[in-house]
Amino acid sequence: MVALAGLALAAVVVPRVADAAPAPQVTQKPCGTVTVAAAADLSYAMNEIAANFEKATGCTVRVSTGSSGNFLSQIENGAPFDVFFSADIEYPKKLEAEGLAVPGSTYLYAVGKIVLWVRNDSRLDISKGLAALREPSIQKVAIANPQHAPYGRAAEEALRKSEVYDAVKDRFVLGENISQAAEFVESGNADAGILALSLVLSPGLKEKGRFWRIPENLYAPIQQGVVLVRASQNPQGARAFLDYIKSAATAALLERYGFVLPAKGKP
Amino acid sequence: MNWQAISLSLKLAVSVAGILLVAGLPIAYWVTFSRWRWKFLIEAVVALPLVLPPTVLGYYILVGLGPRTFAGKMWQSWFGHTLPFTFGGLLIASVLYSLPFAVQPFSAGFETVDRRLIEASWTLGASRPATFFRVILPLSAAGAITGIVLSFAHTIGEFGVVLMVGGNIPGVTRTVSIDIYDQVQAANYDAANRTALVLLLFSFLVLSVIYGTNRRAMSLWRKP
């Protein structure tokens, strides 16, 4: 929360500073610092991508992770990000439409998957799929907030399509983003969760629980889009980072983290 | 307008203020009048929530009292569920989080009472509870009112702890501050705007009324 408050504050303060001193853009380094806002499901993958990019180019990458909806609001209000990775491609498109992102820069970098996840000590038989959540011993089911988190919307849709929604809707606890939903289950406070495949494959969760893949015909694909922010202080660096995202090396890395890659990256 | 969230916040704030009135007065009395040499340690503990970020309290409740710890298991065996994601959990967190906002004004109020009046009451045969209710509390009413108002207001404005341990359940833990946060994240600025405005006006109104009454209460006691 403190970090979020800081971001919110930075969003208010930074543009004014920039107005007061229109620093001439003389970049000594090829790309300087790239500031990245990334959806929470990317937390782990993005750290690795950023480290690889830094090694390859000598640039510095600063990564903020959080909820896509929150970043959208912050960028609309002047947050100093160069590149925005959203879990929902509609947000980058919206920024483009509002003239706040570089026209035509939206790129579909991956498609997210959802899974049913329980901790290792859970006795729930998840091979039964989402219907397993009908079990009365399941008191709390963590999902991301469907009101603004794409993974939450997908979870809700999958539960509705498998006709389990009405049985579990009073047992929902809503994470502010998909990472918080994961934290609720990992800490044992929720009994099961519908989480991003990318998170349950991450080093933090991999050994701690087991998962069941939710069939893809139960929810609309979670199309993840990245976009260049128009007000960027470092457009060259941002562009270089975006090109790196499109590289084969990054594609392989994303695949390893459970993202399915689009055939060709045009939305 | 999410009236459910508004009424939940009011319910939480009234409960917290009520609990802190009952629990905070004895604590403040003890902190003010005790001569125990290690008293400062208790004072420091009471003041901790002023310094600690809400994330620390949230973290301890979520993980420290989670079902994987001994304390969490005890709680679960007594109440059948864990502390997070319940109104009770939110209430406990809020009481802890607002403790100094009640105890410190209460204590500051007690400090202002002339010791000679308290001792006179005792020598005239009044018991300690009678002295407290008939001498100390009336003379420090301003401090008591301030403590109640601050703990009420602080709970209405609470956000971090609720976000961490609430789980955003409508009618149970989705307070008005969380509701506004959700509206902003979903880019529903109109809804956020309306709720924020209602909250702003309401808070201003409550504080004005109570500070206004408070002044009259104080002048009442000053008149002989």
Interface residues (C-beta under 8 A of the other chain):
Chain A: M1 V2 S67 G69 N70 L72 S73 E76 Q139 K140 A142 N145 Q147 H148 F172 V173 L174 G175 E176 E183 F184 S187 G188 N189 A190
Chain B: P53 P54 T55 L62 V63 G66 P67 R68 G72 H81 T82 P84 F85 F159 G160 L163 M164 G167 N168 I169 Y181 D182 V184 Q185 A186 A187
